[in-house]
Every structure is written in structure tokens, then in C-alpha cells.
Amino acid sequence: MVQSYAVAYAVAWTLTTVLTLATGRHLTMLSDGPAHPVLTSIFAGAVWPIVILGLIEASVLGVIESVQSYRRPSPTVPREAAEVVRLP
């Protein structure tokens, strides 16, 4: 049982390390990247559960924002320019 958890963790560590390194090389310019991209990727792979939780949190926040903007669209006319009618 412990061995299967260790193997699963090692596989996820390897996948996260490779994906982080590939994404980092794809998204950064040569002068903007970290000083040691491989070590940074290995560290990200070691803490992959935290990386996965961060990705899930960012996705959930994105969904919440899109739902809120869908439910409450921004006004097309500013409040100051809108006609105000007093209620009796």
C-alpha cells in the first residue's frame, strides 16, 4: 500500500517537473526566466499537491468571476446620465 502511494507520488512529481519546465520555457523570455529553471521545476514537482490545489483555486475563482459578470452585466449608461423618476 505504501509502495503504491510512493510510486504515485513519484510519477506525479516527475510529470509536474516536466510540465513546469516546459511551460516555464514556453512562457518566459530568455532574460526573464529564473536563474535555475531546472531546480525551480524540481521544487515545483516536489510540492505538486500544493501546485494542483493552486490551479484548482485559480480555476474556481475564474468560474466565479465569469458567473458573476454574467449575472450582473455592467451598465451601458452611467447612473448620472440615467433618467431618475421619483416614486409617489
Secondary structure, 3 states (H helix, E strand, C coil): CHHHHHHHHHHHHHHHHHHHHHHHHHHCCCCCCCCCHHHHHHHHHHCHHHHHHHHHHHHHHHHHHHHHHHHCCCCCCCCCCCCCCCCC
